[in-house]
Amino acid sequence: MVLDTNCLLMSLSRRSRYYAVWQSLKRGDYVLCYSNEILAEYEEILTQKMGAAIASNVISAILNLPNTKQVQIYFHLQLIEADPDDNKFVDCAFKTNARFIVTQDHHYDILRTVDYPQIDVIGIDDFLKLIVNER
């Protein structure tokens, strides 16, 4: 599974209804796939929104959890033209054959019209239901 930055951000606060997404990752309920580019974006946005200490702790957790998978991206599909920065998540999902990308960003809707590669997109609400039901 690939987690868009905003969905990661939404899942970190204990007061968030999406906190279970972060807790499930820490429990090992799913595998989080990421690339160096994704990790750098996570760190940048988390630092801006939550501060350097929290960003560092989250990045450290991602790097050290046994159910995370870092990949090197060598092929760029360039499927999202509306926001090319989102392509790093698509490329990671393609490389890892991820079950889906979890995102609230509608730029990913274009993936529903692409025959190949087949990359599924799920919103964080549906992902939350999925991880709750799978437990």
mmCIF file of the C-alpha atoms, coordinates in Angstrom:
data_MODEL
# 
_entry.id   MODEL 
# 
loop_
_atom_site.group_PDB 
_atom_site.id 
_atom_site.type_symbol 
_atom_site.label_atom_id 
_atom_site.label_alt_id 
_atom_site.label_comp_id 
_atom_site.label_asym_id 
_atom_site.label_entity_id 
_atom_site.label_seq_id 
_atom_site.pdbx_PDB_ins_code 
_atom_site.Cartn_x 
_atom_site.Cartn_y 
_atom_site.Cartn_z 
_atom_site.occupancy 
_atom_site.B_iso_or_equiv 
_atom_site.pdbx_formal_charge 
_atom_site.auth_seq_id 
_atom_site.auth_comp_id 
_atom_site.auth_asym_id 
_atom_site.auth_atom_id 
_atom_site.pdbx_PDB_model_num 
ATOM 1   C CA . MET A 1 1   ? 0.000   0.000  0.000   1.00 0.00 ? 1   MET A CA 1 
ATOM 2   C CA . VAL A 1 2   ? 1.171   3.550  -0.728  1.00 0.00 ? 2   VAL A CA 1 
ATOM 3   C CA . LEU A 1 3   ? -0.005  6.377  1.513   1.00 0.00 ? 3   LEU A CA 1 
ATOM 4   C CA . ASP A 1 4   ? -0.295  9.899  0.139   1.00 0.00 ? 4   ASP A CA 1 
ATOM 5   C CA . THR A 1 5   ? 1.335   12.547 2.336   1.00 0.00 ? 5   THR A CA 1 
ATOM 6   C CA . ASN A 1 6   ? -1.920  14.233 3.336   1.00 0.00 ? 6   ASN A CA 1 
ATOM 7   C CA . CYS A 1 7   ? -3.364  10.905 4.459   1.00 0.00 ? 7   CYS A CA 1 
ATOM 8   C CA . LEU A 1 8   ? -0.269  10.222 6.554   1.00 0.00 ? 8   LEU A CA 1 
ATOM 9   C CA . LEU A 1 9   ? -0.610  13.667 8.094   1.00 0.00 ? 9   LEU A CA 1 
ATOM 10  C CA . MET A 1 10  ? -4.308  13.076 8.820   1.00 0.00 ? 10  MET A CA 1 
ATOM 11  C CA . SER A 1 11  ? -3.507  9.824  10.631  1.00 0.00 ? 11  SER A CA 1 
ATOM 12  C CA . LEU A 1 12  ? -0.914  11.043 13.115  1.00 0.00 ? 12  LEU A CA 1 
ATOM 13  C CA . SER A 1 13  ? -2.952  12.948 15.686  1.00 0.00 ? 13  SER A CA 1 
ATOM 14  C CA . ARG A 1 14  ? -4.488  10.904 18.492  1.00 0.00 ? 14  ARG A CA 1 
ATOM 15  C CA . ARG A 1 15  ? -7.526  13.166 18.138  1.00 0.00 ? 15  ARG A CA 1 
ATOM 16  C CA . SER A 1 16  ? -7.972  12.343 14.472  1.00 0.00 ? 16  SER A CA 1 
ATOM 17  C CA . ARG A 1 17  ? -10.636 9.886  13.393  1.00 0.00 ? 17  ARG A CA 1 
ATOM 18  C CA . TYR A 1 18  ? -7.912  8.449  11.130  1.00 0.00 ? 18  TYR A CA 1 
ATOM 19  C CA . TYR A 1 19  ? -5.449  7.695  13.942  1.00 0.00 ? 19  TYR A CA 1 
ATOM 20  C CA . ALA A 1 20  ? -6.217  3.989  13.471  1.00 0.00 ? 20  ALA A CA 1 
ATOM 21  C CA . VAL A 1 21  ? -4.404  4.160  10.116  1.00 0.00 ? 21  VAL A CA 1 
ATOM 22  C CA . TRP A 1 22  ? -1.147  5.072  11.883  1.00 0.00 ? 22  TRP A CA 1 
ATOM 23  C CA . GLN A 1 23  ? -1.776  2.618  14.720  1.00 0.00 ? 23  GLN A CA 1 
ATOM 24  C CA . SER A 1 24  ? -2.428  -0.199 12.223  1.00 0.00 ? 24  SER A CA 1 
ATOM 25  C CA . LEU A 1 25  ? 0.856   0.546  10.483  1.00 0.00 ? 25  LEU A CA 1 
ATOM 26  C CA . LYS A 1 26  ? 2.710   0.402  13.795  1.00 0.00 ? 26  LYS A CA 1 
ATOM 27  C CA . ARG A 1 27  ? 1.000   -2.927 14.633  1.00 0.00 ? 27  ARG A CA 1 
ATOM 28  C CA . GLY A 1 28  ? 2.066   -4.374 11.287  1.00 0.00 ? 28  GLY A CA 1 
ATOM 29  C CA . ASP A 1 29  ? -1.438  -4.740 9.865   1.00 0.00 ? 29  ASP A CA 1 
ATOM 30  C CA . TYR A 1 30  ? -0.321  -3.625 6.402   1.00 0.00 ? 30  TYR A CA 1 
ATOM 31  C CA . VAL A 1 31  ? 2.850   -2.938 4.440   1.00 0.00 ? 31  VAL A CA 1 
ATOM 32  C CA . LEU A 1 32  ? 3.667   0.684  3.638   1.00 0.00 ? 32  LEU A CA 1 
ATOM 33  C CA . CYS A 1 33  ? 5.707   1.122  0.463   1.00 0.00 ? 33  CYS A CA 1 
ATOM 34  C CA . TYR A 1 34  ? 7.749   4.269  -0.142  1.00 0.00 ? 34  TYR A CA 1 
ATOM 35  C CA . SER A 1 35  ? 10.601  5.686  -2.176  1.00 0.00 ? 35  SER A CA 1 
ATOM 36  C CA . ASN A 1 36  ? 13.286  8.208  -1.247  1.00 0.00 ? 36  ASN A CA 1 
ATOM 37  C CA . GLU A 1 37  ? 11.204  10.913 -2.940  1.00 0.00 ? 37  GLU A CA 1 
ATOM 38  C CA . ILE A 1 38  ? 8.120   10.022 -0.901  1.00 0.00 ? 38  ILE A CA 1 
ATOM 39  C CA . LEU A 1 39  ? 10.108  9.914  2.331   1.00 0.00 ? 39  LEU A CA 1 
ATOM 40  C CA . ALA A 1 40  ? 11.589  13.354 1.574   1.00 0.00 ? 40  ALA A CA 1 
ATOM 41  C CA . GLU A 1 41  ? 8.093   14.763 0.958   1.00 0.00 ? 41  GLU A CA 1 
ATOM 42  C CA . TYR A 1 42  ? 6.801   13.184 4.167   1.00 0.00 ? 42  TYR A CA 1 
ATOM 43  C CA . GLU A 1 43  ? 9.636   14.801 6.109   1.00 0.00 ? 43  GLU A CA 1 
ATOM 44  C CA . GLU A 1 44  ? 9.209   18.198 4.468   1.00 0.00 ? 44  GLU A CA 1 
ATOM 45  C CA . ILE A 1 45  ? 5.443   18.417 5.000   1.00 0.00 ? 45  ILE A CA 1 
ATOM 46  C CA . LEU A 1 46  ? 5.501   16.938 8.503   1.00 0.00 ? 46  LEU A CA 1 
ATOM 47  C CA . THR A 1 47  ? 8.196   19.412 9.516   1.00 0.00 ? 47  THR A CA 1 
ATOM 48  C CA . GLN A 1 48  ? 6.114   22.306 8.154   1.00 0.00 ? 48  GLN A CA 1 
ATOM 49  C CA . LYS A 1 49  ? 2.858   21.159 9.740   1.00 0.00 ? 49  LYS A CA 1 
ATOM 50  C CA . MET A 1 50  ? 3.938   19.417 12.955  1.00 0.00 ? 50  MET A CA 1 
ATOM 51  C CA . GLY A 1 51  ? 7.521   20.434 13.669  1.00 0.00 ? 51  GLY A CA 1 
ATOM 52  C CA . ALA A 1 52  ? 10.941  18.861 13.213  1.00 0.00 ? 52  ALA A CA 1 
ATOM 53  C CA . ALA A 1 53  ? 10.786  16.586 16.271  1.00 0.00 ? 53  ALA A CA 1 
ATOM 54  C CA . ILE A 1 54  ? 7.535   14.894 15.245  1.00 0.00 ? 54  ILE A CA 1 
ATOM 55  C CA . ALA A 1 55  ? 8.685   14.641 11.638  1.00 0.00 ? 55  ALA A CA 1 
ATOM 56  C CA . SER A 1 56  ? 11.897  12.972 12.770  1.00 0.00 ? 56  SER A CA 1 
ATOM 57  C CA . ASN A 1 57  ? 10.003  10.479 14.955  1.00 0.00 ? 57  ASN A CA 1 
ATOM 58  C CA . VAL A 1 58  ? 7.592   9.564  12.163  1.00 0.00 ? 58  VAL A CA 1 
ATOM 59  C CA . ILE A 1 59  ? 10.374  9.142  9.603   1.00 0.00 ? 59  ILE A CA 1 
ATOM 60  C CA . SER A 1 60  ? 12.360  7.047  12.062  1.00 0.00 ? 60  SER A CA 1 
ATOM 61  C CA . ALA A 1 61  ? 9.332   4.818  12.659  1.00 0.00 ? 61  ALA A CA 1 
ATOM 62  C CA . ILE A 1 62  ? 8.800   4.361  8.924   1.00 0.00 ? 62  ILE A CA 1 
ATOM 63  C CA . LEU A 1 63  ? 12.460  3.482  8.397   1.00 0.00 ? 63  LEU A CA 1 
ATOM 64  C CA . ASN A 1 64  ? 12.540  1.006  11.279  1.00 0.00 ? 64  ASN A CA 1 
ATOM 65  C CA . LEU A 1 65  ? 9.182   -0.750 11.144  1.00 0.00 ? 65  LEU A CA 1 
ATOM 66  C CA . PRO A 1 66  ? 9.474   -4.294 9.742   1.00 0.00 ? 66  PRO A CA 1 
ATOM 67  C CA . ASN A 1 67  ? 6.349   -3.814 7.617   1.00 0.00 ? 67  ASN A CA 1 
ATOM 68  C CA . THR A 1 68  ? 7.630   -0.930 5.512   1.00 0.00 ? 68  THR A CA 1 
ATOM 69  C CA . LYS A 1 69  ? 9.284   -1.383 2.151   1.00 0.00 ? 69  LYS A CA 1 
ATOM 70  C CA . GLN A 1 70  ? 11.623  1.137  0.573   1.00 0.00 ? 70  GLN A CA 1 
ATOM 71  C CA . VAL A 1 71  ? 12.078  0.908  -3.186  1.00 0.00 ? 71  VAL A CA 1 
ATOM 72  C CA . GLN A 1 72  ? 14.228  2.586  -5.790  1.00 0.00 ? 72  GLN A CA 1 
ATOM 73  C CA . ILE A 1 73  ? 12.293  4.032  -8.701  1.00 0.00 ? 73  ILE A CA 1 
ATOM 74  C CA . TYR A 1 74  ? 13.965  3.770  -12.099 1.00 0.00 ? 74  TYR A CA 1 
ATOM 75  C CA . PHE A 1 75  ? 10.956  4.097  -14.394 1.00 0.00 ? 75  PHE A CA 1 
ATOM 76  C CA . HIS A 1 76  ? 8.628   7.101  -14.337 1.00 0.00 ? 76  HIS A CA 1 
ATOM 77  C CA . LEU A 1 77  ? 5.150   6.520  -15.745 1.00 0.00 ? 77  LEU A CA 1 
ATOM 78  C CA . GLN A 1 78  ? 4.126   10.204 -15.740 1.00 0.00 ? 78  GLN A CA 1 
ATOM 79  C CA . LEU A 1 79  ? 0.408   9.396  -15.636 1.00 0.00 ? 79  LEU A CA 1 
ATOM 80  C CA . ILE A 1 80  ? -0.727  12.419 -13.608 1.00 0.00 ? 80  ILE A CA 1 
ATOM 81  C CA . GLU A 1 81  ? -0.369  15.572 -15.657 1.00 0.00 ? 81  GLU A CA 1 
ATOM 82  C CA . ALA A 1 82  ? -2.495  17.840 -13.424 1.00 0.00 ? 82  ALA A CA 1 
ATOM 83  C CA . ASP A 1 83  ? 0.047   17.585 -10.575 1.00 0.00 ? 83  ASP A CA 1 
ATOM 84  C CA . PRO A 1 84  ? 3.243   15.855 -11.724 1.00 0.00 ? 84  PRO A CA 1 
ATOM 85  C CA . ASP A 1 85  ? 4.531   15.784 -8.129  1.00 0.00 ? 85  ASP A CA 1 
ATOM 86  C CA . ASP A 1 86  ? 1.924   13.080 -7.402  1.00 0.00 ? 86  ASP A CA 1 
ATOM 87  C CA . ASN A 1 87  ? 3.580   10.722 -9.874  1.00 0.00 ? 87  ASN A CA 1 
ATOM 88  C CA . LYS A 1 88  ? 6.118   9.574  -7.286  1.00 0.00 ? 88  LYS A CA 1 
ATOM 89  C CA . PHE A 1 89  ? 3.288   7.777  -5.452  1.00 0.00 ? 89  PHE A CA 1 
ATOM 90  C CA . VAL A 1 90  ? 2.044   6.192  -8.681  1.00 0.00 ? 90  VAL A CA 1 
ATOM 91  C CA . ASP A 1 91  ? 5.554   5.052  -9.606  1.00 0.00 ? 91  ASP A CA 1 
ATOM 92  C CA . CYS A 1 92  ? 6.025   3.532  -6.149  1.00 0.00 ? 92  CYS A CA 1 
ATOM 93  C CA . ALA A 1 93  ? 2.693   1.701  -6.344  1.00 0.00 ? 93  ALA A CA 1 
ATOM 94  C CA . PHE A 1 94  ? 3.616   0.369  -9.787  1.00 0.00 ? 94  PHE A CA 1 
ATOM 95  C CA . LYS A 1 95  ? 7.095   -0.751 -8.713  1.00 0.00 ? 95  LYS A CA 1 
ATOM 96  C CA . THR A 1 96  ? 5.812   -2.574 -5.621  1.00 0.00 ? 96  THR A CA 1 
ATOM 97  C CA . ASN A 1 97  ? 2.615   -3.900 -7.203  1.00 0.00 ? 97  ASN A CA 1 
ATOM 98  C CA . ALA A 1 98  ? 0.819   -2.219 -4.308  1.00 0.00 ? 98  ALA A CA 1 
ATOM 99  C CA . ARG A 1 99  ? -2.780  -3.109 -3.628  1.00 0.00 ? 99  ARG A CA 1 
ATOM 100 C CA . PHE A 1 100 ? -3.679  0.588  -3.846  1.00 0.00 ? 100 PHE A CA 1 
ATOM 101 C CA . ILE A 1 101 ? -2.770  4.200  -3.175  1.00 0.00 ? 101 ILE A CA 1 
ATOM 102 C CA . VAL A 1 102 ? -4.599  5.774  -0.237  1.00 0.00 ? 102 VAL A CA 1 
ATOM 103 C CA . THR A 1 103 ? -5.358  9.390  -1.077  1.00 0.00 ? 103 THR A CA 1 
ATOM 104 C CA . GLN A 1 104 ? -7.946  12.126 -0.904  1.00 0.00 ? 104 GLN A CA 1 
ATOM 105 C CA . ASP A 1 105 ? -6.442  13.871 -3.932  1.00 0.00 ? 105 ASP A CA 1 
ATOM 106 C CA . HIS A 1 106 ? -8.649  13.867 -7.032  1.00 0.00 ? 106 HIS A CA 1 
ATOM 107 C CA . HIS A 1 107 ? -5.643  14.139 -9.351  1.00 0.00 ? 107 HIS A CA 1 
ATOM 108 C CA . TYR A 1 108 ? -5.392  10.360 -8.958  1.00 0.00 ? 108 TYR A CA 1 
ATOM 109 C CA . ASP A 1 109 ? -8.834  9.875  -10.537 1.00 0.00 ? 109 ASP A CA 1 
ATOM 110 C CA . ILE A 1 110 ? -7.068  9.734  -13.906 1.00 0.00 ? 110 ILE A CA 1 
ATOM 111 C CA . LEU A 1 111 ? -5.766  6.294  -12.926 1.00 0.00 ? 111 LEU A CA 1 
ATOM 112 C CA . ARG A 1 112 ? -9.285  4.907  -13.274 1.00 0.00 ? 112 ARG A CA 1 
ATOM 113 C CA . THR A 1 113 ? -9.125  5.652  -17.008 1.00 0.00 ? 113 THR A CA 1 
ATOM 114 C CA . VAL A 1 114 ? -5.736  4.023  -17.631 1.00 0.00 ? 114 VAL A CA 1 
ATOM 115 C CA . ASP A 1 115 ? -5.795  0.441  -18.894 1.00 0.00 ? 115 ASP A CA 1 
ATOM 116 C CA . TYR A 1 116 ? -2.204  -0.256 -17.939 1.00 0.00 ? 116 TYR A CA 1 
ATOM 117 C CA . PRO A 1 117 ? -0.837  -0.247 -15.391 1.00 0.00 ? 117 PRO A CA 1 
ATOM 118 C CA . GLN A 1 118 ? -3.795  -1.103 -13.177 1.00 0.00 ? 118 GLN A CA 1 
ATOM 119 C CA . ILE A 1 119 ? -3.278  0.979  -10.024 1.00 0.00 ? 119 ILE A CA 1 
ATOM 120 C CA . ASP A 1 120 ? -6.216  1.191  -7.652  1.00 0.00 ? 120 ASP A CA 1 
ATOM 121 C CA . VAL A 1 121 ? -6.956  4.257  -5.569  1.00 0.00 ? 121 VAL A CA 1 
ATOM 122 C CA . ILE A 1 122 ? -8.879  4.277  -2.297  1.00 0.00 ? 122 ILE A CA 1 
ATOM 123 C CA . GLY A 1 123 ? -9.907  7.154  -0.055  1.00 0.00 ? 123 GLY A CA 1 
ATOM 124 C CA . ILE A 1 124 ? -8.807  7.246  3.553   1.00 0.00 ? 124 ILE A CA 1 
ATOM 125 C CA . ASP A 1 125 ? -12.366 6.667  4.815   1.00 0.00 ? 125 ASP A CA 1 
ATOM 126 C CA . ASP A 1 126 ? -12.624 3.446  2.813   1.00 0.00 ? 126 ASP A CA 1 
ATOM 127 C CA . PHE A 1 127 ? -9.140  2.398  3.906   1.00 0.00 ? 127 PHE A CA 1 
ATOM 128 C CA . LEU A 1 128 ? -10.078 3.008  7.539   1.00 0.00 ? 128 LEU A CA 1 
ATOM 129 C CA . LYS A 1 129 ? -13.146 0.770  7.122   1.00 0.00 ? 129 LYS A CA 1 
ATOM 130 C CA . LEU A 1 130 ? -10.989 -1.869 5.462   1.00 0.00 ? 130 LEU A CA 1 
ATOM 131 C CA . ILE A 1 131 ? -8.384  -2.028 8.224   1.00 0.00 ? 131 ILE A CA 1 
ATOM 132 C CA . VAL A 1 132 ? -11.062 -2.016 10.928  1.00 0.00 ? 132 VAL A CA 1 
ATOM 133 C CA . ASN A 1 133 ? -12.942 -4.865 9.206   1.00 0.00 ? 133 ASN A CA 1 
ATOM 134 C CA . GLU A 1 134 ? -9.764  -6.897 8.612   1.00 0.00 ? 134 GLU A CA 1 
ATOM 135 C CA . ARG A 1 135 ? -8.861  -6.921 12.298  1.00 0.00 ? 135 ARG A CA 1 
# 
